[in-house]
Amino acid sequence: MTFDPWKAISGDEFRDRQDRARKAARDAELDGLVVYSRGGGPVDMCADVLYLTNHYSQQPYVADHVGIGTARSHGVVVLPVEGPSVLIVDIPWWRKDVVVADDVRASIHVTDRVGEALRDTGLVGKRVGVVGASYMSAAAYLGLQSVADDTELVRRDALVESLRVVKTPAEQDLIRRAADIGNRAVEAIMDAAVAGATEAECAAAGYQVVIREGATMYDAPCASGPWSHQFTWGRLPSHDAVRPMERGDLFHVDCYGAYGGYFWDFGRTRVVGDDPTSKQLDMLEATIDGVETVCSAIKPGVTAGEVYAAAEQWMSGNPVIASIPEVEPETEGFPAVGHGIGMSWEAPWLMHGDPTPLEPGMWLAVEMLFGHPDLGGTFMEHNGLVTEDGFEVLTTARSRWW
């Protein structure tokens, strides 16, 4: 029988998620929650509503001023501490066979339906947590304010995310399947990195794997040759279709996508022609060693900040990394060596001072990118599950071609 990722999580598990969200709201002295997420094709802003109800809107975003409804592509959960869950969807083709909510209301006028749900659940005039302000359009937020009357709206963006960070056995099964698809996609991308090929042709090889397996590609940013010290050089898309790669070019990709809503996010570096110079080889091996060092520091009870400290110690003591000349950045770079993943980029963040203790069931990405315009750049990233004993790396795609 064909595996259906959208039916892999039971209805009881979704109802338990809603109950835990109610408890978290009660503990925060809230009377309820209004949770916003966005769909429309991308997978970077859909997490909280998808997590609570298994709903995703396929409707592309349409601005409110057009006059074809309000808050299009948003899904909204109104969740009183005491009372039924109400899901507002902006599409008539929502999946009745997989969505879990006590009351589903479909309308292109999402904002009006949110106001009605707040009134019907007795939340108007009460203290209500707003989850997902970072994912809402400004028009959707202004619309919420206009229909909330004298409701006290309290921003609580991380409330549902905090429930998502430790994965259940059913989620871990989906994660393993997602990682397997990611492994094959990255291997296809890297296999295509040969002289004469473009970055776009490499990315296309990965997209074919992902689409064929019923997953979705979020993106596959590439950089190569004179641009390899960058994370990516292409813009939209983030892989160049103009310049054929040459023998001796460094090529790297960060490939991320989702299966059943659950992410993989990792990448690799290869030298076109597989004959690196001594300086390239030193950087390639150092980047792999750095990521593996961080992975070995991950274990239950260690904080995310302590893992970052282990990475800092490694970077300061590695002669190859220490020898890379400093380049004055125009903006700050990514101040972490990794982060949680699940239905989005999420806590914990492997960065300075993050006090979050690591727990079994967390799904993490560990990454490093080093480079200089005169040397090129190398990138390496692993994904793995925190276990009772340490860290199980699931991104088993090949790391070396030399």
BALOBA-1460 file (C-alpha; in Angstrom, 3 decimals):
// residues 402
<rec num="1" residu="m" x="0.000" y="0.000" z="0.000"/>
<rec num="2" residu="t" x="1.276" y="3.474" z="-0.876"/>
<rec num="3" residu="f" x="2.271" y="5.514" z="2.163"/>
<rec num="4" residu="d" x="0.273" y="8.744" z="2.579"/>
<rec num="5" residu="p" x="2.231" y="11.293" z="4.661"/>
<rec num="6" residu="w" x="-0.879" y="13.392" z="5.271"/>
<rec num="7" residu="k" x="-2.545" y="10.511" z="7.113"/>
<rec num="8" residu="a" x="0.531" y="9.403" z="9.043"/>
<rec num="9" residu="i" x="-0.354" y="11.471" z="12.131"/>
<rec num="10" residu="s" x="-3.544" y="10.291" z="13.818"/>
<rec num="11" residu="g" x="-6.514" y="12.507" z="14.559"/>
<rec num="12" residu="d" x="-5.996" y="11.800" z="18.260"/>
<rec num="13" residu="e" x="-2.486" y="13.240" z="18.041"/>
<rec num="14" residu="f" x="-3.812" y="16.440" z="16.475"/>
<rec num="15" residu="r" x="-6.454" y="16.730" z="19.197"/>
<rec num="16" residu="d" x="-3.742" y="16.220" z="21.807"/>
<rec num="17" residu="r" x="-1.762" y="19.060" z="20.203"/>
<rec num="18" residu="q" x="-4.777" y="21.337" z="20.505"/>
<rec num="19" residu="d" x="-5.220" y="20.370" z="24.165"/>
<rec num="20" residu="r" x="-1.537" y="21.090" z="24.872"/>
<rec num="21" residu="a" x="-1.922" y="24.469" z="23.176"/>
<rec num="22" residu="r" x="-4.928" y="25.181" z="25.405"/>
<rec num="23" residu="k" x="-2.879" y="24.291" z="28.476"/>
<rec num="24" residu="a" x="0.006" y="26.495" z="27.323"/>
<rec num="25" residu="a" x="-2.458" y="29.362" z="26.842"/>
<rec num="26" residu="r" x="-3.933" y="28.803" z="30.302"/>
<rec num="27" residu="d" x="-0.456" y="28.711" z="31.841"/>
<rec num="28" residu="a" x="0.266" y="32.053" z="30.135"/>
<rec num="29" residu="e" x="-2.900" y="33.509" z="31.700"/>
<rec num="30" residu="l" x="-4.655" y="33.734" z="28.361"/>
<rec num="31" residu="d" x="-8.308" y="32.963" z="27.689"/>
<rec num="32" residu="g" x="-7.542" y="31.545" z="24.282"/>
<rec num="33" residu="l" x="-5.457" y="31.774" z="21.121"/>
<rec num="34" residu="v" x="-5.853" y="33.000" z="17.578"/>
<rec num="35" residu="v" x="-3.248" y="31.233" z="15.442"/>
<rec num="36" residu="y" x="-2.352" y="32.425" z="11.929"/>
<rec num="37" residu="s" x="-0.281" y="30.654" z="9.272"/>
<rec num="38" residu="r" x="0.154" y="31.118" z="5.521"/>
<rec num="39" residu="g" x="0.308" y="28.685" z="2.639"/>
<rec num="40" residu="g" x="-0.006" y="29.502" z="-1.025"/>
<rec num="41" residu="g" x="2.756" y="27.171" z="-2.214"/>
<rec num="42" residu="p" x="5.733" y="28.056" z="0.013"/>
<rec num="43" residu="v" x="6.403" y="25.980" z="3.112"/>
<rec num="44" residu="d" x="8.104" y="28.548" z="5.326"/>
<rec num="45" residu="m" x="5.081" y="30.093" z="7.090"/>
<rec num="46" residu="c" x="2.529" y="27.283" z="7.415"/>
<rec num="47" residu="a" x="3.780" y="25.465" z="10.497"/>
<rec num="48" residu="d" x="1.504" y="26.321" z="13.413"/>
<rec num="49" residu="v" x="-1.899" y="25.832" z="11.756"/>
<rec num="50" residu="l" x="-0.607" y="22.741" z="9.957"/>
<rec num="51" residu="y" x="0.668" y="21.369" z="13.279"/>
<rec num="52" residu="l" x="-2.609" y="21.978" z="15.103"/>
<rec num="53" residu="t" x="-5.132" y="20.936" z="12.438"/>
<rec num="54" residu="n" x="-3.369" y="19.358" z="9.413"/>
<rec num="55" residu="h" x="-4.676" y="22.194" z="7.229"/>
<rec num="56" residu="y" x="-2.649" y="23.880" z="4.474"/>
<rec num="57" residu="s" x="-4.086" y="26.454" z="2.072"/>
<rec num="58" residu="q" x="-2.953" y="25.975" z="-1.522"/>
<rec num="59" residu="q" x="-4.424" y="29.383" z="-2.444"/>
<rec num="60" residu="p" x="-1.731" y="31.826" z="-3.630"/>
<rec num="61" residu="y" x="-1.634" y="35.084" z="-1.723"/>
<rec num="62" residu="v" x="-3.973" y="37.775" z="-3.059"/>
<rec num="63" residu="a" x="-3.708" y="41.212" z="-1.478"/>
<rec num="64" residu="d" x="-6.742" y="42.473" z="0.432"/>
<rec num="65" residu="h" x="-6.998" y="45.659" z="-1.650"/>
<rec num="66" residu="v" x="-7.775" y="43.611" z="-4.778"/>
<rec num="67" residu="g" x="-11.237" y="42.905" z="-3.378"/>
<rec num="68" residu="i" x="-11.232" y="39.105" z="-3.704"/>
<rec num="69" residu="g" x="-11.615" y="38.390" z="-0.022"/>
<rec num="70" residu="t" x="-9.331" y="39.148" z="2.926"/>
<rec num="71" residu="a" x="-6.266" y="37.414" z="4.409"/>
<rec num="72" residu="r" x="-6.130" y="35.018" z="1.447"/>
<rec num="73" residu="s" x="-3.753" y="32.043" z="1.772"/>
<rec num="74" residu="h" x="-4.002" y="32.337" z="5.562"/>
<rec num="75" residu="g" x="-5.425" y="29.605" z="7.744"/>
<rec num="76" residu="v" x="-6.559" y="30.624" z="11.216"/>
<rec num="77" residu="v" x="-7.306" y="28.597" z="14.347"/>
<rec num="78" residu="v" x="-9.387" y="30.213" z="17.077"/>
<rec num="79" residu="l" x="-8.772" y="28.115" z="20.161"/>
<rec num="80" residu="p" x="-10.447" y="29.018" z="23.465"/>
<rec num="81" residu="v" x="-9.014" y="27.516" z="26.630"/>
<rec num="82" residu="e" x="-12.495" y="26.157" z="27.299"/>
<rec num="83" residu="g" x="-14.426" y="25.369" z="24.142"/>
<rec num="84" residu="p" x="-14.216" y="23.988" z="20.601"/>
<rec num="85" residu="s" x="-11.448" y="24.621" z="18.101"/>
<rec num="86" residu="v" x="-12.557" y="26.720" z="15.134"/>
<rec num="87" residu="l" x="-10.576" y="26.581" z="11.890"/>
<rec num="88" residu="i" x="-11.094" y="29.286" z="9.266"/>
<rec num="89" residu="v" x="-10.022" y="28.264" z="5.761"/>
<rec num="90" residu="d" x="-9.994" y="30.423" z="2.634"/>
<rec num="91" residu="i" x="-10.646" y="27.635" z="0.129"/>
<rec num="92" residu="p" x="-13.624" y="25.371" z="-0.620"/>
<rec num="93" residu="w" x="-11.359" y="22.426" z="-1.473"/>
<rec num="94" residu="w" x="-9.905" y="22.014" z="2.021"/>
<rec num="95" residu="r" x="-9.154" y="18.385" z="2.842"/>
<rec num="96" residu="k" x="-12.119" y="17.094" z="4.836"/>
<rec num="97" residu="d" x="-10.468" y="13.669" z="5.042"/>
<rec num="98" residu="v" x="-7.392" y="14.895" z="6.941"/>
<rec num="99" residu="v" x="-8.226" y="18.175" z="8.710"/>
<rec num="100" residu="v" x="-8.858" y="17.929" z="12.458"/>
<rec num="101" residu="a" x="-10.966" y="20.688" z="14.059"/>
<rec num="102" residu="d" x="-14.273" y="20.867" z="15.898"/>
<rec num="103" residu="d" x="-15.668" y="23.526" z="13.562"/>
<rec num="104" residu="v" x="-14.395" y="24.431" z="10.075"/>
<rec num="105" residu="r" x="-15.584" y="27.621" z="8.395"/>
<rec num="106" residu="a" x="-14.709" y="28.198" z="4.734"/>
<rec num="107" residu="s" x="-14.819" y="31.686" z="3.278"/>
<rec num="108" residu="i" x="-12.722" y="34.002" z="1.158"/>
<rec num="109" residu="h" x="-13.480" y="36.633" z="3.799"/>
<rec num="110" residu="v" x="-11.124" y="35.193" z="6.393"/>
<rec num="111" residu="t" x="-10.954" y="38.292" z="8.565"/>
<rec num="112" residu="d" x="-14.743" y="38.495" z="9.017"/>
<rec num="113" residu="r" x="-14.913" y="34.805" z="9.906"/>
<rec num="114" residu="v" x="-12.183" y="35.283" z="12.529"/>
<rec num="115" residu="g" x="-14.247" y="38.036" z="14.125"/>
<rec num="116" residu="e" x="-17.302" y="35.766" z="14.173"/>
<rec num="117" residu="a" x="-15.307" y="32.915" z="15.707"/>
<rec num="118" residu="l" x="-13.970" y="35.178" z="18.449"/>
<rec num="119" residu="r" x="-17.530" y="36.192" z="19.292"/>
<rec num="120" residu="d" x="-18.955" y="32.672" z="19.055"/>
<rec num="121" residu="t" x="-16.289" y="31.230" z="21.355"/>
<rec num="122" residu="g" x="-16.720" y="33.989" z="23.924"/>
<rec num="123" residu="l" x="-13.245" y="35.444" z="23.434"/>
<rec num="124" residu="v" x="-14.252" y="38.999" z="22.511"/>
<rec num="125" residu="g" x="-13.256" y="41.262" z="25.364"/>
<rec num="126" residu="k" x="-10.952" y="38.608" z="26.842"/>
<rec num="127" residu="r" x="-7.162" y="38.187" z="26.836"/>
<rec num="128" residu="v" x="-6.184" y="36.323" z="23.642"/>
<rec num="129" residu="g" x="-2.734" y="35.262" z="22.485"/>
<rec num="130" residu="v" x="-1.872" y="36.018" z="18.850"/>
<rec num="131" residu="v" x="0.359" y="33.270" z="17.449"/>
<rec num="132" residu="g" x="1.925" y="33.784" z="14.030"/>
<rec num="133" residu="a" x="2.271" y="37.550" z="13.742"/>
<rec num="134" residu="s" x="5.586" y="36.908" z="12.000"/>
<rec num="135" residu="y" x="3.713" y="34.996" z="9.282"/>
<rec num="136" residu="m" x="0.744" y="37.339" z="8.812"/>
<rec num="137" residu="s" x="0.509" y="39.998" z="6.162"/>
<rec num="138" residu="a" x="0.183" y="43.473" z="7.648"/>
<rec num="139" residu="a" x="-3.313" y="43.623" z="6.159"/>
<rec num="140" residu="a" x="-4.271" y="40.413" z="7.981"/>
<rec num="141" residu="y" x="-3.010" y="41.799" z="11.294"/>
<rec num="142" residu="l" x="-4.792" y="45.111" z="10.827"/>
<rec num="143" residu="g" x="-7.891" y="43.151" z="9.887"/>
<rec num="144" residu="l" x="-7.679" y="41.088" z="13.069"/>
<rec num="145" residu="q" x="-7.457" y="44.271" z="15.124"/>
<rec num="146" residu="s" x="-10.525" y="45.657" z="13.347"/>
<rec num="147" residu="v" x="-12.731" y="42.645" z="14.199"/>
<rec num="148" residu="a" x="-11.426" y="41.956" z="17.705"/>
<rec num="149" residu="d" x="-13.377" y="44.874" z="19.240"/>
<rec num="150" residu="d" x="-12.135" y="45.326" z="22.822"/>
<rec num="151" residu="t" x="-10.290" y="41.990" z="22.935"/>
<rec num="152" residu="e" x="-6.814" y="42.273" z="24.448"/>
<rec num="153" residu="l" x="-4.470" y="40.847" z="21.810"/>
<rec num="154" residu="v" x="-1.178" y="39.600" z="23.265"/>
<rec num="155" residu="r" x="1.601" y="38.561" z="20.888"/>
<rec num="156" residu="r" x="2.826" y="35.011" z="21.630"/>
<rec num="157" residu="d" x="4.657" y="33.897" z="18.479"/>
<rec num="158" residu="a" x="6.577" y="31.018" z="20.095"/>
<rec num="159" residu="l" x="3.716" y="29.399" z="22.002"/>
<rec num="160" residu="v" x="2.859" y="26.686" z="19.477"/>
<rec num="161" residu="e" x="6.465" y="26.391" z="18.274"/>
<rec num="162" residu="s" x="7.474" y="25.429" z="21.820"/>
<rec num="163" residu="l" x="5.107" y="22.452" z="21.566"/>
<rec num="164" residu="r" x="6.596" y="21.364" z="18.239"/>
<rec num="165" residu="v" x="10.279" y="21.052" z="19.111"/>
<rec num="166" residu="v" x="10.214" y="17.510" z="20.573"/>
<rec num="167" residu="k" x="8.929" y="15.072" z="17.973"/>
<rec num="168" residu="t" x="6.619" y="12.139" z="18.682"/>
<rec num="169" residu="p" x="7.305" y="8.643" z="17.306"/>
<rec num="170" residu="a" x="4.867" y="9.260" z="14.430"/>
<rec num="171" residu="e" x="6.639" y="12.515" z="13.587"/>
<rec num="172" residu="q" x="10.033" y="10.825" z="13.761"/>
<rec num="173" residu="d" x="8.863" y="8.237" z="11.236"/>
<rec num="174" residu="l" x="7.919" y="11.037" z="8.823"/>
<rec num="175" residu="i" x="11.245" y="12.745" z="9.518"/>
<rec num="176" residu="r" x="13.172" y="9.594" z="8.603"/>
<rec num="177" residu="r" x="11.236" y="9.375" z="5.354"/>
<rec num="178" residu="a" x="11.911" y="13.068" z="4.657"/>
<rec num="179" residu="a" x="15.625" y="12.577" z="5.325"/>
<rec num="180" residu="d" x="15.721" y="9.636" z="2.923"/>
<rec num="181" residu="i" x="14.230" y="11.785" z="0.153"/>
<rec num="182" residu="g" x="16.671" y="14.571" z="1.003"/>
<rec num="183" residu="n" x="19.603" y="12.152" z="0.836"/>
<rec num="184" residu="r" x="18.648" y="11.054" z="-2.654"/>
<rec num="185" residu="a" x="17.987" y="14.629" z="-3.810"/>
<rec num="186" residu="v" x="21.367" y="15.886" z="-2.587"/>
<rec num="187" residu="e" x="23.162" y="12.927" z="-4.142"/>
<rec num="188" residu="a" x="21.450" y="13.658" z="-7.467"/>
<rec num="189" residu="i" x="22.450" y="17.328" z="-7.280"/>
<rec num="190" residu="m" x="26.051" y="16.524" z="-6.467"/>
<rec num="191" residu="d" x="26.281" y="13.793" z="-9.116"/>
<rec num="192" residu="a" x="25.276" y="16.423" z="-11.686"/>
<rec num="193" residu="a" x="28.105" y="18.788" z="-10.673"/>
<rec num="194" residu="v" x="30.386" y="18.113" z="-13.630"/>
<rec num="195" residu="a" x="32.306" y="20.324" z="-16.034"/>
<rec num="196" residu="g" x="29.954" y="22.047" z="-18.479"/>
<rec num="197" residu="a" x="26.884" y="21.796" z="-16.263"/>
<rec num="198" residu="t" x="25.204" y="24.833" z="-14.721"/>
<rec num="199" residu="e" x="24.064" y="25.177" z="-11.142"/>
<rec num="200" residu="a" x="20.486" y="25.142" z="-12.430"/>
<rec num="201" residu="e" x="21.010" y="21.770" z="-14.107"/>
<rec num="202" residu="c" x="22.353" y="20.400" z="-10.821"/>
<rec num="203" residu="a" x="19.360" y="21.737" z="-8.896"/>
<rec num="204" residu="a" x="16.979" y="20.312" z="-11.498"/>
<rec num="205" residu="a" x="18.321" y="16.814" z="-10.833"/>
<rec num="206" residu="g" x="17.387" y="17.205" z="-7.165"/>
<rec num="207" residu="y" x="13.977" y="18.652" z="-7.927"/>
<rec num="208" residu="q" x="13.137" y="15.604" z="-10.056"/>
<rec num="209" residu="v" x="13.795" y="13.304" z="-7.096"/>
<rec num="210" residu="v" x="11.799" y="15.424" z="-4.674"/>
<rec num="211" residu="i" x="8.741" y="15.892" z="-6.875"/>
<rec num="212" residu="r" x="8.667" y="12.234" z="-7.902"/>
<rec num="213" residu="e" x="8.608" y="11.169" z="-4.234"/>
<rec num="214" residu="g" x="5.634" y="13.366" z="-3.325"/>
<rec num="215" residu="a" x="7.703" y="15.900" z="-1.402"/>
<rec num="216" residu="t" x="8.168" y="19.599" z="-2.071"/>
<rec num="217" residu="m" x="11.398" y="21.489" z="-2.574"/>
<rec num="218" residu="y" x="11.684" y="24.672" z="-0.535"/>
<rec num="219" residu="d" x="14.912" y="25.693" z="-2.284"/>
<rec num="220" residu="a" x="18.346" y="24.486" z="-3.370"/>
<rec num="221" residu="p" x="20.672" y="27.517" z="-3.181"/>
<rec num="222" residu="c" x="23.949" y="26.867" z="-5.002"/>
<rec num="223" residu="a" x="27.236" y="28.677" z="-5.420"/>
<rec num="224" residu="s" x="30.238" y="27.720" z="-7.518"/>
<rec num="225" residu="g" x="33.541" y="28.861" z="-8.969"/>
<rec num="226" residu="p" x="34.153" y="32.606" z="-8.508"/>
<rec num="227" residu="w" x="31.023" y="32.838" z="-6.335"/>
<rec num="228" residu="s" x="31.586" y="29.796" z="-4.130"/>
<rec num="229" residu="h" x="32.574" y="31.897" z="-1.103"/>
<rec num="230" residu="q" x="28.950" y="33.100" z="-1.061"/>
<rec num="231" residu="f" x="26.019" y="31.120" z="0.301"/>
<rec num="232" residu="t" x="24.397" y="31.594" z="-3.097"/>
<rec num="233" residu="w" x="24.862" y="33.894" z="-6.091"/>
<rec num="234" residu="g" x="21.680" y="33.349" z="-8.062"/>
<rec num="235" residu="r" x="18.673" y="35.386" z="-7.038"/>
<rec num="236" residu="l" x="15.338" y="34.014" z="-8.208"/>
<rec num="237" residu="p" x="15.896" y="31.130" z="-8.529"/>
<rec num="238" residu="s" x="18.930" y="30.766" z="-6.261"/>
<rec num="239" residu="h" x="20.906" y="28.642" z="-8.746"/>
<rec num="240" residu="d" x="22.622" y="30.143" z="-11.774"/>
<rec num="241" residu="a" x="21.569" y="28.992" z="-15.243"/>
<rec num="242" residu="v" x="24.109" y="31.024" z="-17.231"/>
<rec num="243" residu="r" x="27.669" y="30.042" z="-16.354"/>
<rec num="244" residu="p" x="28.848" y="26.481" z="-17.141"/>
<rec num="245" residu="m" x="31.010" y="25.162" z="-14.321"/>
<rec num="246" residu="e" x="34.662" y="24.410" z="-14.984"/>
<rec num="247" residu="r" x="37.018" y="21.732" z="-13.759"/>
<rec num="248" residu="g" x="38.482" y="22.805" z="-10.411"/>
<rec num="249" residu="d" x="35.461" y="24.879" z="-9.368"/>
<rec num="250" residu="l" x="34.162" y="24.475" z="-5.851"/>
<rec num="251" residu="f" x="30.409" y="23.794" z="-5.947"/>
<rec num="252" residu="h" x="28.097" y="23.602" z="-2.955"/>
<rec num="253" residu="v" x="24.374" y="23.355" z="-2.327"/>
<rec num="254" residu="d" x="22.078" y="23.726" z="0.662"/>
<rec num="255" residu="c" x="19.024" y="21.634" z="-0.175"/>
<rec num="256" residu="y" x="15.846" y="21.980" z="1.868"/>
<rec num="257" residu="g" x="12.343" y="20.703" z="1.377"/>
<rec num="258" residu="a" x="9.495" y="18.987" z="3.163"/>
<rec num="259" residu="y" x="7.636" y="15.693" z="3.148"/>
<rec num="260" residu="g" x="4.286" y="15.587" z="4.880"/>
<rec num="261" residu="g" x="5.188" y="19.002" z="6.250"/>
<rec num="262" residu="y" x="8.481" y="17.866" z="7.847"/>
<rec num="263" residu="f" x="11.747" y="19.388" z="6.689"/>
<rec num="264" residu="w" x="15.135" y="18.146" z="5.694"/>
<rec num="265" residu="d" x="17.825" y="20.818" z="5.382"/>
<rec num="266" residu="f" x="21.398" y="19.905" z="4.503"/>
<rec num="267" residu="g" x="24.073" y="20.234" z="1.868"/>
<rec num="268" residu="r" x="27.482" y="19.256" z="0.591"/>
<rec num="269" residu="t" x="30.491" y="20.585" z="-1.344"/>
<rec num="270" residu="r" x="32.294" y="19.025" z="-4.304"/>
<rec num="271" residu="v" x="35.177" y="20.083" z="-6.522"/>
<rec num="272" residu="v" x="34.234" y="19.765" z="-10.179"/>
<rec num="273" residu="g" x="36.547" y="17.076" z="-11.559"/>
<rec num="274" residu="d" x="37.266" y="15.684" z="-8.066"/>
<rec num="275" residu="d" x="40.896" y="16.837" z="-8.020"/>
<rec num="276" residu="p" x="41.055" y="19.576" z="-5.345"/>
<rec num="277" residu="t" x="44.099" y="21.733" z="-4.807"/>
<rec num="278" residu="s" x="45.823" y="21.421" z="-1.444"/>
<rec num="279" residu="k" x="44.109" y="24.587" z="-0.172"/>
<rec num="280" residu="q" x="40.714" y="23.394" z="-1.370"/>
<rec num="281" residu="l" x="41.276" y="20.013" z="0.244"/>
<rec num="282" residu="d" x="42.239" y="21.622" z="3.546"/>
<rec num="283" residu="m" x="39.053" y="23.696" z="3.574"/>
<rec num="284" residu="l" x="36.868" y="20.769" z="2.526"/>
<rec num="285" residu="e" x="38.185" y="18.516" z="5.275"/>
<rec num="286" residu="a" x="38.089" y="21.274" z="7.890"/>
<rec num="287" residu="t" x="34.433" y="22.045" z="7.150"/>
<rec num="288" residu="i" x="33.453" y="18.394" z="7.465"/>
<rec num="289" residu="d" x="35.481" y="18.060" z="10.666"/>
<rec num="290" residu="g" x="33.814" y="21.137" z="12.128"/>
<rec num="291" residu="v" x="30.302" y="19.862" z="11.512"/>
<rec num="292" residu="e" x="31.172" y="16.413" z="12.846"/>
<rec num="293" residu="t" x="32.731" y="18.014" z="15.944"/>
<rec num="294" residu="v" x="29.521" y="19.922" z="16.636"/>
<rec num="295" residu="c" x="27.439" y="16.772" z="16.073"/>
<rec num="296" residu="s" x="29.549" y="14.907" z="18.626"/>
<rec num="297" residu="a" x="28.844" y="17.634" z="21.215"/>
<rec num="298" residu="i" x="25.078" y="17.141" z="20.942"/>
<rec num="299" residu="k" x="23.531" y="15.070" z="23.717"/>
<rec num="300" residu="p" x="20.536" y="15.330" z="26.039"/>
<rec num="301" residu="g" x="20.908" y="17.912" z="28.798"/>
<rec num="302" residu="v" x="23.524" y="19.992" z="26.977"/>
<rec num="303" residu="t" x="22.220" y="23.447" z="26.099"/>
<rec num="304" residu="a" x="22.163" y="24.841" z="22.579"/>
<rec num="305" residu="g" x="24.551" y="27.562" z="23.748"/>
<rec num="306" residu="e" x="27.015" y="24.976" z="25.051"/>
<rec num="307" residu="v" x="27.004" y="23.267" z="21.666"/>
<rec num="308" residu="y" x="27.810" y="26.618" z="20.058"/>
<rec num="309" residu="a" x="30.642" y="27.102" z="22.553"/>
<rec num="310" residu="a" x="32.105" y="23.758" z="21.431"/>
<rec num="311" residu="a" x="31.936" y="25.019" z="17.836"/>
<rec num="312" residu="e" x="33.661" y="28.283" z="18.808"/>
<rec num="313" residu="q" x="36.431" y="26.361" z="20.531"/>
<rec num="314" residu="w" x="36.923" y="24.197" z="17.446"/>
<rec num="315" residu="m" x="36.982" y="27.202" z="15.089"/>
<rec num="316" residu="s" x="39.526" y="29.088" z="17.197"/>
<rec num="317" residu="g" x="41.792" y="26.032" z="17.346"/>
<rec num="318" residu="n" x="41.597" y="24.869" z="13.736"/>
<rec num="319" residu="p" x="44.610" y="26.199" z="11.787"/>
<rec num="320" residu="v" x="42.863" y="26.063" z="8.406"/>
<rec num="321" residu="i" x="39.882" y="28.122" z="9.546"/>
<rec num="322" residu="a" x="42.086" y="30.494" z="11.541"/>
<rec num="323" residu="s" x="44.195" y="31.159" z="8.427"/>
<rec num="324" residu="i" x="41.257" y="32.342" z="6.287"/>
<rec num="325" residu="p" x="41.642" y="36.119" z="5.846"/>
<rec num="326" residu="e" x="38.866" y="38.221" z="7.326"/>
<rec num="327" residu="v" x="36.566" y="40.018" z="4.926"/>
<rec num="328" residu="e" x="34.653" y="43.036" z="6.196"/>
<rec num="329" residu="p" x="31.030" y="41.947" z="5.766"/>
<rec num="330" residu="e" x="28.438" y="44.349" z="4.447"/>
<rec num="331" residu="t" x="25.936" y="42.782" z="6.847"/>
<rec num="332" residu="e" x="26.192" y="40.316" z="9.667"/>
<rec num="333" residu="g" x="26.278" y="36.670" z="8.704"/>
<rec num="334" residu="f" x="24.338" y="33.777" z="10.195"/>
<rec num="335" residu="p" x="25.256" y="33.844" z="13.924"/>
<rec num="336" residu="a" x="24.663" y="30.150" z="14.591"/>
<rec num="337" residu="v" x="26.063" y="26.726" z="13.696"/>
<rec num="338" residu="g" x="22.647" y="25.130" z="13.484"/>
<rec num="339" residu="h" x="19.032" y="25.150" z="14.522"/>
<rec num="340" residu="g" x="15.989" y="23.034" z="15.133"/>
<rec num="341" residu="i" x="13.889" y="21.892" z="12.219"/>
<rec num="342" residu="g" x="10.469" y="20.339" z="11.948"/>
<rec num="343" residu="m" x="7.700" y="22.130" z="10.086"/>
<rec num="344" residu="s" x="9.935" y="25.213" z="9.857"/>
<rec num="345" residu="w" x="13.241" y="26.563" z="11.095"/>
<rec num="346" residu="e" x="12.599" y="26.494" z="14.816"/>
<rec num="347" residu="a" x="14.092" y="26.352" z="18.294"/>
<rec num="348" residu="p" x="16.565" y="25.510" z="19.587"/>
<rec num="349" residu="w" x="19.128" y="27.741" z="17.885"/>
<rec num="350" residu="l" x="22.738" y="26.597" z="18.186"/>
<rec num="351" residu="m" x="24.067" y="30.060" z="18.917"/>
<rec num="352" residu="h" x="25.786" y="31.988" z="21.667"/>
<rec num="353" residu="g" x="23.914" y="31.967" z="24.944"/>
<rec num="354" residu="d" x="20.857" y="29.930" z="23.890"/>
<rec num="355" residu="p" x="19.817" y="28.315" z="27.196"/>
<rec num="356" residu="t" x="17.566" y="25.635" z="25.682"/>
<rec num="357" residu="p" x="18.461" y="22.151" z="26.978"/>
<rec num="358" residu="l" x="18.557" y="19.552" z="24.213"/>
<rec num="359" residu="e" x="16.054" y="16.704" z="24.568"/>
<rec num="360" residu="p" x="15.555" y="13.341" z="22.856"/>
<rec num="361" residu="g" x="13.261" y="13.797" z="19.878"/>
<rec num="362" residu="m" x="14.618" y="17.161" z="18.774"/>
<rec num="363" residu="w" x="15.399" y="17.283" z="15.024"/>
<rec num="364" residu="l" x="18.434" y="19.491" z="14.408"/>
<rec num="365" residu="a" x="20.480" y="20.890" z="11.541"/>
<rec num="366" residu="v" x="24.215" y="21.493" z="12.043"/>
<rec num="367" residu="e" x="25.934" y="23.637" z="9.410"/>
<rec num="368" residu="m" x="29.129" y="25.506" z="8.569"/>
<rec num="369" residu="l" x="30.147" y="27.652" z="5.582"/>
<rec num="370" residu="f" x="33.684" y="28.998" z="5.217"/>
<rec num="371" residu="g" x="35.103" y="31.032" z="2.384"/>
<rec num="372" residu="h" x="37.023" y="33.948" z="0.968"/>
<rec num="373" residu="p" x="36.964" y="35.523" z="-2.522"/>
<rec num="374" residu="d" x="40.555" y="34.364" z="-3.100"/>
<rec num="375" residu="l" x="39.987" y="30.814" z="-1.819"/>
<rec num="376" residu="g" x="36.422" y="29.909" z="-2.698"/>
<rec num="377" residu="g" x="33.980" y="28.463" z="-0.209"/>
<rec num="378" residu="t" x="33.007" y="25.146" z="1.356"/>
<rec num="379" residu="f" x="29.700" y="24.202" z="2.961"/>
<rec num="380" residu="m" x="28.632" y="21.199" z="5.000"/>
<rec num="381" residu="e" x="25.418" y="20.432" z="6.868"/>
<rec num="382" residu="h" x="24.025" y="17.405" z="8.673"/>
<rec num="383" residu="n" x="20.558" y="16.741" z="10.091"/>
<rec num="384" residu="g" x="19.927" y="14.384" z="12.966"/>
<rec num="385" residu="l" x="17.715" y="13.369" z="15.855"/>
<rec num="386" residu="v" x="18.733" y="13.872" z="19.459"/>
<rec num="387" residu="t" x="18.538" y="10.448" z="21.129"/>
<rec num="388" residu="e" x="18.922" y="9.183" z="24.685"/>
<rec num="389" residu="d" x="22.584" y="8.491" z="23.883"/>
<rec num="390" residu="g" x="23.565" y="11.440" z="21.703"/>
<rec num="391" residu="f" x="22.889" y="12.464" z="18.113"/>
<rec num="392" residu="e" x="21.792" y="10.191" z="15.266"/>
<rec num="393" residu="v" x="22.797" y="11.702" z="11.924"/>
<rec num="394" residu="l" x="20.213" y="10.835" z="9.262"/>
<rec num="395" residu="t" x="21.758" y="12.714" z="6.341"/>
<rec num="396" residu="t" x="23.869" y="9.869" z="5.040"/>
<rec num="397" residu="a" x="24.430" y="11.288" z="1.550"/>
<rec num="398" residu="r" x="28.064" y="11.093" z="0.482"/>
<rec num="399" residu="s" x="30.372" y="13.716" z="2.039"/>
<rec num="400" residu="r" x="33.576" y="13.235" z="0.017"/>
<rec num="401" residu="w" x="34.407" y="12.895" z="-3.682"/>
<rec num="402" residu="w" x="38.201" y="13.099" z="-3.309"/>
